[in-house]
């Protein structure tokens, strides 16, 4: 007899999480915020800590602020009407009294806690008069004292949670999913058997069981910190899965056709002659690497790292000129309007004398109309802009090269949208070469793990004549000294930046607003020309102020962090960053890089409001200790973690559930070493690993 068609198919790891008992549409929606979309995602939702439920303590041994479990008898219960209505339950185990207090309760709970009832409770005691009490402890009714002490020892997992998703719900989901591990087909072993060492010390099933239900003798500190063998086993598999995904994507993109720039480099001589300075050896080397890529029929995918002031824009100009010389269009995408305007100005100055048209797309329909038409017609030239470049209204007739500046500022979908603009009318090529630039140096292991689909070039040389920037940290109480220093710098013929973190005053944040700072400095420094730039100003007003500062018509430019990147004024020798403790290390380093661009000694003053947190103190110390962008990046990685350094929250870059790129640097190296072999000799396992570890809809590898 045929089986009933109503029989539900067996749960698989990639089944929607709604298939688990007790998970409805609303809960599923909230779980998505935790990265839990499938049944398998529940197993990869790693506990953040554990509660020791392996022992029962007498009430007399309890300590305030120390979680504990005990067995007590209800002696009295009553509703008390103090500042807040509460149910107070007085209990005892014979050694001492313990109060239980509930601010949220119903008649059913009140009836359940009647005198004579035995309870097993878990919570954090606090001092309350002459006894201890627990507020909203976990409570389990037991038959008697003997039953209460007859527990199954347990180290209970505590999970990262979200509003509307309780620990009890997450534990129940974990229990349902762990039960599925008994099936051979549910979570198959994917690491190839020819791998050796720590990778195969335990199976993935054993590791998952251990992190969700650790044995009683587990070293919890090692488990939480990620040094336990189970965490390391899963971390290696995750790092390998991401590495395989990036490499597979790289192969897929490399299979596309791109325009071969056969005349690469023929216009560079006139470009270099018109710069007014000679490119450094590092710039010439990186340009050579880029032009070699652009001469191939497969699309270039190259990341250029260069510290602040290393001259990445010149490198980009050489690549863009090569595209135009070959009859194609180049697009230069910048993260802010101000930066796009700065790049437009620089590229126009370098390329216009070579008869290369440069257009600026601002997103304003009337201003952009002529530029959009020329771009759509396929006229060779360079277009500079922000998000306007990938809007639907912008059509490229012959996009051959996309340059993306400060890549971590853009979302994956935005970068992908620009690359997809490369479908050309009447052309054979299907995709554009892609050059990604960043002024935030990325430590090697992090770069190889997050950008394995890209070739990497490093501009590791600053232009000659640059002087190291001396950095000092000064408390706000010495503000008058700092202002006096501005007068000295201007008297010496130099210009000054004063950077604020807010546009409008906020008492809550205690940050000086840029507008108020500009007025204050103008009053305190009569005779000095003080101007203002912030993100809410009209484009024309911002451009007017920046151009006046660059021309030397302004002595002090008060600005918000809109000047973080791309602004080049060699005569500016003093940078003052107010409320420096509020900014991240990479951002501070970027701001500091606005000075030190000439031959005169430059200074950066980190004006902070005490007292400093330990993290803020570490940031300021790291900045004072080094001008090396890679040293700053390593310190930033240690302080903030890889997700923040890569801009994960903004970009959708690869996020890790178990692995940590700082903690697991050795495992990342091991994954790098075997990834190509796994792809070549174990393609089925490679595909399954990619699916397992990148199944939450991550799109990071598609750029």
ABEGO torsion letter per residue (X at the ends): XBBBAABBBBBBAABBAAABBGBBAAAAAAAAAAGBABAAAAAABBBABBBBAABBBBAAABBBGBBBBBBBBBABBBBBBBABBBBBBBBBAGABBBBBBBABBBAAAAAAABBGBBBBBBBBBBBBEABBBBBGBBBBBBABAAAAABBBBBBBBBBBBBBGBBAAAAAAAAAAAAAAAABAAABBBABBAABBEAAAABBAAAAAAAAABBBAABBAAAAAAGABAAAAAAAAAAAAAAAAAAAAAAAAAAABBBBBBAABGAAAAAAAAAAGBBBBAAAAAAAAAAAAAAABABBBBBBBBBBBGAGAAAAAAAAAAAAAAAGBBBBBBBABAAAAAAAAAAAAAAAAAAGBBBBBBAGBAAAAAAAAAAAAAGBBEBBBBBAAAABAABBBABBABBBBBGAAABBAAAAAAAAAAABBBGBABABBBBBBBBABBBBAAAAAAAAAABBBBBBABBBBGBBBBBBBBBBAAAAAAAAAAAAAAAAAGBBBBBBBABABBBAAAGBBBAAAAAAAAAAABBGBBBBBBBAABBAAAAAAAAAAAAAGABABBBBBAAAABGBBBAABABBBBBGAAABBAAAAAAAAAABGABABBBBBBBBBBOBBBAAAAAAAAAAAABABAAAAAAAAAAAAEAAAAAGAAAAGBBBBAABBAAAAAAAAAAAAAAAAAAAAABAAAAAAAAAAAAAAGBAAAAX
